[in-house]
Amino acid sequence: MRIVIFISMWCVMGLAAPNTESEAINNYGKQAYISTIGGNDAIVVMDGGTLSVLYNCVSQNEIILTPQLSLDGNYISFLIDAGGGNRQLHLLGPLQQVNGKWRAQDELVTEIASGAWPSYGRNSDFYLTLPAHDLSQYPGASNIYQLMDGKFSLVNENRGGEKHLWPLISPEGNKIHYRKVSKGLDMAGGGQLSLSILYDLESEEKEEHLANQNIFVEQWSGTGQLLYSQKINDNTGTRVYSLYDPKTRESQVILETVSRQARLSPDGRYLMTLRAFPEGNNHYDIFIVDLQTKTETNLTQTEHVSESLIDWIR
């Protein structure tokens, strides 16, 4: 299947100096991310400069992995890894604001082995990556599974050691996007074939997108587009962020910047990014980039703490 992608080269090549004024933060809505509280991983919400703690790990041995915001914005699904090869699937929500603070109930859903990227769907189900059954023949292989009423069911078919990664549910709730990485020679002579799969939950039909692209898909945004990034081969950690429309199969570059992660705001105006600050250290701050004015604000301004993005709270 030959996929043709048209790239619009509107790109922010440089950003203005960070805007750290507190009043600017009040205009950016609400952001959920992983931080550190009392030395332990925690899920927090920043709302106009006010920080609310939704979940705090009980020890430094526990690590919060691959959190995802649900379709309706009311729940956060995530994994807790305490070592030993087993992980716990948690559901946090509904997210509620009480007396100016955000709160949520934590539910332990189930224990799994080495899974990742749980996405909470519209029918109280989850979609997540789990290892393939026969890892002796194909080490590292994985599939996408649905978890409903305590039962796992296979969503796709693994062929010869493929990795099926990062399931994301469409804003309408009727499709799943995941990345399929398989062994073989791509068109550039590399060692892997990578493409995006859109799986229709009703018809069970699959569409191939973004074939042979070395990309990382980060978010199925509220605008209906897939936010993805590509690394630039330099020593700065620069990425090119683009939006892909599955309906038109067109991509548009929106930002080129140094960042490890990014999430697009619901209205498409702001991009939440993550990078080392000051440059060269091992701690990461969250920055909000205004895609219209090309200015940015340091949202977290923390010292000796590294954050990790979850999403914008709608």
Secondary structure by P-SEA (a helix, b strand, c coil): cbbbbbbccccccccccccccaaaaaaccbbbbbbbcccbbbbbbbcccbbbbccccccccccccccccccccccccbbbbccccbbbbbbbccccccccbbbbbbbbccccccccccccccccbbbbbbccccccccccbbbbbbbcccbbbbccccccccccccccccccccbbbbbbbbbccccccccbbbbbbbbcccccbbbbccccccccccccccccbbbbccccccccbbbbbbcccccccbbbbccccccccccccccccbbbbbbbccccccbbbbbbbcccccbbbbccccccbbbbbbbccc
